[in-house]
């Protein structure tokens, strides 16, 4: 098999990963090749059991084209979603379905010199437990907080290595291609390719979690900035509250609206005698505590609703700045905090109404992600497939046939 044919096969696999199902003519357009060349490559992939015919497209008045999709077991991806305290690891098939139960571990990142070794150990354990051969993995995608340089494979905030990039370090241990990116950027990538930002040209994706991250989609593409550090929404200095932020500055948006702050404010209110069904909230168990607050709000607990409404309003103040600067079509609330759903909408919209020039805000909608807490895992998988053409695994097995996808 020639090198050009290998590249075309990878392009078709990547196209079908995003399209899920595609007609022959759309495959032709995606790889920019003639009908005879595309026919040859598609037929080879069918013979190798990499792609399948999946029926006919819905009728549009003419002849219905045959649709093609990827075989479920052709490739797998190790998808890792990290925040400052919790790491989730999932093995996903080429249709973004989790094939074994997701693993979740407590893995604090700040000041933890053992975090990287534990991460590598856990990834290897999950791969071994899956029973899937390593040569069937397209790669390992990892979303993580901090200042991440995608091109260099370095996180300047967490997980230090000596003399190697993070991607090199993990690859040397596991021998599967590794790709890393900021968690908020990957959440935005997931929304762009599979979620609420699909088909949108300009969208702001808010990652509501232990901070308040931002992924920016401009002109239909993920915008990372000059060094990959764009989107530090958490650290807009909006408040004169004299509260020290983790970044070393005071008054950042994060000091008022993160889920950690939400739990702290809930504790303060309960100590002050606020009536609520909330009890025994602990900052050291912030994940559990934040879910309790959101659940209580959905059950009509007034104090919990007030906490979320106050945070939503303050996020909305930050969003008003984004609207003035970037004039997005949509602002999407995604990530961990999006499980609060429509509770966020009204206070965010109120802040936008108060702080935005009406003509600028008139055509910007606020939407809640339907991907929710899985967005980062999906984004990590998409990161691998974004790089699939250049960094394909050396070989992958499909139904006992070896396909040579050696990268250049």
Phi, psi and omega per residue, in radians:
X1 nan 2.257 -3.116
X2 -1.291 2.790 -3.135
X3 -1.081 -0.659 3.137
X4 -1.150 -0.697 3.108
X5 -1.126 -0.676 3.101
X6 -1.041 -0.779 -3.128
X7 -1.124 -0.720 3.121
X8 -1.117 -0.677 3.095
X9 -1.102 -0.731 3.117
X10 -1.127 -0.656 3.113
X11 -1.113 -0.717 3.133
X12 -1.163 -0.744 3.116
X13 -1.067 -0.765 3.118
X14 -1.098 -0.772 3.132
X15 -1.046 -0.794 -3.106
X16 -1.246 -0.481 3.054
X17 -1.038 -0.793 -3.119
X18 -1.377 -0.623 -3.058
X19 -1.429 -0.410 -3.054
X20 1.274 -0.944 3.021
X21 -2.480 2.495 -3.031
X22 -2.592 2.598 3.091
X23 -1.428 2.896 3.135
X24 -1.075 -0.725 -3.116
X25 -1.138 -0.634 3.103
X26 -1.201 -0.604 3.063
X27 -1.124 -0.745 3.077
X28 -0.959 -0.837 -3.120
X29 -1.123 -0.667 -3.060
X30 -1.191 -0.617 -3.123
X31 -1.714 -0.088 3.070
X32 0.990 0.809 3.119
X33 -2.224 2.859 -3.091
X34 -1.222 2.901 3.133
X35 -1.043 -0.799 -3.128
X36 -1.096 -0.735 -3.133
X37 -1.153 -0.777 3.140
X38 -1.098 -0.726 3.119
X39 -1.019 -0.792 -3.137
X40 -1.046 -0.836 -3.072
X41 -1.200 -0.750 3.137
X42 -1.094 -0.749 3.130
X43 -1.106 -0.649 3.087
X44 -1.122 -0.734 3.131
X45 -1.166 -0.595 3.065
X46 -1.166 -0.786 3.131
X47 -1.073 -0.563 -3.128
X48 -1.510 0.080 3.130
X49 1.072 0.525 3.083
X50 -1.540 -0.685 3.075
X51 -2.182 2.725 -3.112
X52 -2.209 2.648 2.907
X53 -1.344 2.313 -3.044
X54 -2.129 0.538 3.089
X55 1.739 -2.877 -3.084
X56 -1.848 2.613 3.091
X57 -1.198 2.747 3.069
X58 -1.006 2.580 -3.087
X59 -1.205 2.339 3.041
X60 -2.128 0.276 3.083
X61 1.947 -0.400 3.121
X62 -1.946 -2.748 3.113
X63 -1.221 2.300 -3.082
X64 -1.406 2.151 -3.109
X65 -1.324 2.656 3.023
X66 -1.255 2.448 3.137
X67 -1.863 2.589 -3.126
X68 -2.194 2.553 3.063
X69 -2.542 2.933 -3.107
X70 -1.396 2.507 3.003
X71 -1.129 2.513 -3.032
X72 -1.071 -0.641 -3.013
X73 -1.757 0.338 -3.080
X74 -1.281 -0.657 -3.130
X75 -2.606 2.726 3.071
X76 -2.336 2.801 -3.113
X77 -2.343 2.375 2.970
X78 -1.561 2.034 -3.056
X79 -1.962 2.173 -3.052
X80 -2.151 2.190 3.117
X81 -2.061 2.002 -3.091
X82 -1.977 2.512 2.826
X83 -2.211 -2.933 -3.021
X84 -1.191 -0.284 -3.041
X85 -2.251 -0.546 -3.037
X86 -2.121 2.399 3.034
X87 -2.120 2.298 3.101
X88 -2.013 2.365 -3.128
X89 -2.204 2.237 -3.136
X90 -2.344 2.547 2.960
X91 -1.796 2.148 -3.048
X92 -2.048 2.532 3.037
X93 -1.475 -3.071 -3.032
X94 -1.264 -0.096 3.073
X95 -1.852 0.299 3.123
X96 1.104 0.471 3.032
X97 -1.686 2.348 3.111
X98 -1.328 2.171 -2.975
X99 -1.666 -0.359 2.979
X100 -2.318 2.779 -3.096
X101 -0.955 2.369 3.124
X102 -1.064 2.393 3.090
X103 -1.696 2.352 3.113
X104 -2.217 2.251 3.136
X105 -2.308 2.593 2.984
X106 -1.363 2.084 -3.105
X107 -2.487 1.415 3.120
X108 -1.068 2.361 -3.129
X109 -1.664 -0.713 -3.082
X110 -1.080 2.150 3.065
X111 1.172 0.307 -3.076
X112 -1.827 1.747 -3.102
X113 -1.266 -0.259 -3.118
X114 -1.675 -0.034 -3.002
X115 -1.075 -0.750 -3.074
X116 -1.155 -0.772 3.132
X117 -1.080 -0.704 3.129
X118 -1.175 -0.665 3.112
X119 -1.071 -0.850 -3.132
X120 -1.076 -0.770 3.131
X121 -1.034 -0.735 -3.105
X122 -1.237 -0.688 3.097
X123 -1.060 -0.796 3.126
X124 -1.075 -0.692 3.131
X125 -1.103 -0.747 -3.134
X126 -1.146 -0.719 3.112
X127 -1.090 -0.802 -3.136
X128 -1.096 -0.740 -3.127
X129 -1.106 -0.539 -3.100
X130 -1.182 -0.464 -3.082
X131 1.321 0.136 -3.128
X132 -1.594 2.297 3.129
X133 -1.110 2.477 -3.096
X134 -1.050 -0.491 -3.104
X135 -1.359 0.079 3.020
X136 -1.769 0.063 3.140
X137 -1.667 2.221 3.054
X138 -1.235 -0.474 3.139
X139 2.843 3.129 3.064
X140 -2.009 2.113 3.080
X141 -1.887 2.285 -3.077
X142 -2.252 2.123 2.975
X143 -1.723 2.392 -3.069
X144 -2.630 2.658 3.077
X145 -1.283 2.873 3.055
X146 1.912 -3.120 3.118
X147 -1.498 1.763 -3.047
X148 -1.855 2.173 3.014
X149 -1.660 1.837 -3.044
X150 -1.094 -0.751 -3.062
X151 -1.189 -0.693 -3.127
X152 -1.513 -0.266 -3.128
X153 1.236 0.638 -3.057
X154 -2.143 2.444 2.946
X155 -1.914 1.980 -3.075
X156 -1.367 -0.157 -3.085
X157 -1.748 -0.680 -3.029
X158 -2.407 2.940 3.017
X159 0.978 1.042 -3.126
X160 -1.199 2.576 3.034
X161 -2.231 2.806 -3.117
X162 -1.799 1.801 3.034
X163 1.403 -0.051 3.119
X164 -2.230 2.735 2.968
X165 -1.315 2.839 3.080
X166 -1.039 -0.753 -3.099
X167 -1.121 -0.710 3.099
X168 -1.134 -0.759 -3.102
X169 -1.038 -0.850 -3.097
X170 -1.220 -0.689 3.113
X171 -1.068 -0.738 -3.133
X172 -1.069 -0.498 -3.140
X173 -1.477 -0.650 -2.963
X174 -1.912 -0.438 3.118
X175 1.140 0.666 2.980
X176 -2.284 2.404 -3.140
X177 -0.929 2.418 -3.041
X178 -2.159 2.403 3.109
X179 -2.365 2.365 -3.136
X180 -2.190 2.710 3.071
X181 -2.795 2.856 3.063
X182 -1.084 2.475 -3.070
X183 -1.039 -0.720 -3.113
X184 -1.197 -0.604 3.084
X185 -1.126 -0.686 -3.132
X186 -1.255 -0.595 3.047
X187 -1.092 -0.713 3.090
X188 -1.149 -0.675 3.097
X189 -1.076 -0.736 3.098
X190 -1.082 -0.740 3.127
X191 -1.156 -0.653 -3.139
X192 -1.159 -0.745 -3.029
X193 -1.539 -0.534 -3.005
X194 -2.359 -0.084 -2.986
X195 -2.108 -2.517 -2.994
X196 -1.219 -0.295 3.130
X197 -1.665 0.033 -3.125
X198 -1.102 2.229 -3.125
X199 1.433 -0.004 3.128
X200 -1.667 2.473 -3.139
X201 -1.442 -0.723 -3.060
X202 -2.342 2.013 -3.082
X203 -2.519 2.521 3.025
X204 -1.903 2.213 -3.113
X205 -1.975 1.990 -3.124
X206 -1.580 2.205 3.084
X207 -1.759 1.679 -3.107
X208 -1.514 1.931 -3.124
X209 -2.665 -2.359 3.115
X210 -1.218 -0.350 2.915
X211 -2.171 -2.826 3.049
X212 -2.286 1.542 -3.073
X213 -1.425 2.993 -3.128
X214 -2.528 2.263 2.945
X215 -1.986 2.330 -3.050
X216 -1.959 2.233 3.053
X217 -1.932 1.985 -3.106
X218 -2.162 2.266 -3.101
X219 0.919 0.668 3.052
X220 1.370 0.149 -3.127
X221 -2.289 2.652 3.083
X222 -1.204 2.222 -3.120
X223 -1.835 2.076 -3.103
X224 -1.857 -0.203 -3.089
X225 1.524 -3.089 -3.031
X226 -1.110 -0.755 -3.118
X227 -1.989 0.157 -3.126
X228 1.558 0.163 -3.029
X229 -1.801 0.153 -3.119
X230 -1.144 2.593 3.033
X231 1.762 0.360 3.120
X232 -1.375 1.122 -3.116
X233 -1.076 -0.638 -3.109
X234 -0.964 -0.485 -2.937
X235 -1.890 0.388 2.923
X236 -1.222 2.162 -3.091
X237 -1.398 1.511 -3.036
X238 -1.655 -0.332 -2.936
X239 -2.181 2.537 3.024
X240 -1.726 1.035 -3.026
X241 -1.793 -0.062 3.138
X242 1.007 0.461 3.081
X243 -1.674 2.236 -3.113
X244 -1.343 2.245 3.109
X245 -1.591 2.824 3.101
X246 -1.093 -0.365 3.133
X247 -1.363 -0.163 -3.134
X248 1.732 -0.174 3.106
X249 -1.690 3.050 3.114
X250 -2.075 2.679 3.040
X251 1.369 0.231 3.139
X252 -1.165 2.701 3.090
X253 -0.903 -0.700 -3.115
X254 -1.025 -0.515 -3.106
X255 -1.237 -0.171 -3.112
X256 -2.053 -0.364 -2.933
X257 -2.289 0.012 3.132
X258 -1.194 2.847 3.112
X259 -1.137 -0.506 3.049
X260 -1.103 -0.784 3.117
X261 -1.128 -0.662 3.103
X262 -0.994 -0.781 3.136
X263 -1.164 -0.732 3.132
X264 -1.078 -0.741 3.140
X265 -1.180 -0.612 3.076
X266 -1.107 -0.761 3.101
X267 -1.040 -0.794 -3.121
X268 -1.070 -0.759 -3.132
X269 -1.121 -0.724 -3.141
X270 -1.145 -0.697 3.098
X271 -1.126 -0.555 -3.139
X272 -1.411 -0.017 3.057
X273 1.726 0.210 3.108
X274 -1.105 2.368 3.100
X275 -1.348 2.248 -3.110
X276 -2.945 2.705 3.035
X277 -1.386 -0.103 3.122
X278 -1.259 2.356 3.124
X279 -2.589 2.680 3.017
X280 0.896 0.882 3.057
X281 -1.512 2.287 -3.112
X282 -2.215 2.286 -3.139
X283 -1.065 -0.624 -3.124
X284 -1.200 -0.257 3.010
X285 -2.037 0.943 -2.968
X286 -1.122 -0.599 -3.132
X287 -1.070 -0.866 3.125
X288 -1.110 -0.722 -3.096
X289 -1.151 -0.728 -3.131
X290 -1.139 -0.659 3.087
X291 -1.120 -0.679 3.109
X292 -1.071 -0.734 -3.138
X293 -1.116 -0.802 -3.123
X294 -1.136 -0.730 3.113
X295 -1.087 -0.744 3.133
X296 -1.104 -0.675 3.114
X297 -1.087 -0.728 3.109
X298 -1.162 -0.417 3.109
X299 -1.572 0.109 3.036
X300 1.615 0.188 3.137
X301 -1.183 2.065 -3.017
X302 -1.104 -0.736 -3.128
X303 -1.102 -0.763 3.122
X304 -1.111 -0.701 3.104
X305 -1.106 -0.724 3.113
X306 -1.074 -0.730 3.136
X307 -1.063 -0.832 -3.137
X308 -1.193 -0.660 3.141
X309 -1.133 -0.717 3.112
X310 -1.108 -0.770 3.116
X311 -1.127 -0.731 3.135
X312 -1.076 -0.703 3.123
X313 -1.095 -0.737 -3.112
X314 -1.230 -0.619 3.008
X315 -1.088 -0.707 3.111
X316 -1.036 -0.620 3.065
X317 -1.069 -0.730 3.077
X318 -1.160 -0.693 3.121
X319 -1.084 -0.609 3.110
X320 -1.017 -0.655 3.088
X321 -1.138 -0.766 3.131
X322 -1.055 -0.712 -3.138
X323 -1.121 -0.721 3.112
X324 -1.111 -0.645 -3.075
X325 -1.436 -0.681 -2.899
X326 -2.111 -0.217 3.075
X327 0.873 0.982 -3.089
X328 -1.307 2.747 3.057
X329 -1.277 -0.637 -3.065
X330 -2.590 2.568 2.973
X331 -2.016 2.143 -3.049
X332 -1.956 2.215 3.043
X333 -1.621 2.071 -3.044
X334 -2.320 -2.997 3.118
X335 1.361 -2.905 -3.033
X336 -0.949 -0.821 -3.046
X337 -1.205 -0.256 -3.083
X338 -1.198 -0.217 3.106
X339 -1.143 -0.259 3.047
X340 -1.266 -0.232 3.006
X341 1.043 -2.388 -2.983
X342 -1.229 -0.131 3.056
X343 -1.008 -0.526 -3.131
X344 -1.279 -0.534 -2.916
X345 -0.985 -0.946 -3.027
X346 -1.083 -0.850 -3.138
X347 -1.165 -0.614 3.083
X348 -1.127 -0.775 3.136
X349 -1.124 -0.640 3.101
X350 -1.068 -0.777 3.131
X351 -1.112 -0.702 3.116
X352 -1.132 -0.726 3.110
X353 -1.053 -0.661 -3.082
X354 -1.393 -0.567 -2.943
X355 -1.957 -0.079 -3.133
X356 -1.854 2.562 2.930
X357 -1.123 2.168 -3.011
X358 -0.922 -0.713 -3.108
X359 -1.117 -0.590 3.126
X360 -1.272 -0.662 -3.064
X361 -1.466 -0.241 -2.959
X362 -1.028 -0.611 -3.047
X363 -1.909 0.333 3.060
X364 -1.867 2.141 3.138
X365 -1.758 2.712 3.049
X366 -1.878 2.184 -3.126
X367 -2.288 2.622 3.080
X368 -1.757 2.344 -3.091
X369 -1.093 2.477 2.991
X370 -1.616 -0.077 3.068
X371 -1.510 -0.546 3.052
X372 1.004 -2.313 -3.028
X373 -1.257 -0.260 3.102
X374 -1.471 -0.095 -3.031
X375 -1.006 -0.747 -3.093
X376 -1.180 -0.660 3.085
X377 -1.103 -0.748 3.115
X378 -1.150 -0.704 3.111
X379 -1.116 -0.660 3.104
X380 -1.130 -0.683 3.069
X381 -1.138 -0.752 3.124
X382 -1.099 -0.585 3.098
X383 -1.046 -0.729 3.093
X384 -1.080 -0.792 -3.103
X385 -1.254 -0.467 3.027
X386 -1.038 -0.547 -3.096
X387 -1.785 0.162 -2.988
X388 -1.121 -0.605 -3.102
X389 -1.145 -0.685 -3.047
X390 -1.612 -0.486 -3.033
X391 -2.234 0.914 3.122
X392 -1.277 2.700 3.045
X393 -1.092 2.724 -3.083
X394 -1.073 -0.640 3.008
X395 -2.774 2.691 3.102
X396 -2.332 2.507 -3.102
X397 -1.730 2.261 3.055
X398 -2.252 1.950 3.135
X399 0.884 0.829 3.041
X400 1.224 0.217 3.048
X401 -1.933 2.332 -3.110
X402 -1.600 2.235 3.116
X403 -1.946 2.135 -3.097
X404 -1.490 1.845 3.113
X405 -1.944 0.735 -3.094
X406 -1.043 2.259 3.137
X407 -1.370 2.868 -3.092
X408 -1.152 nan nan
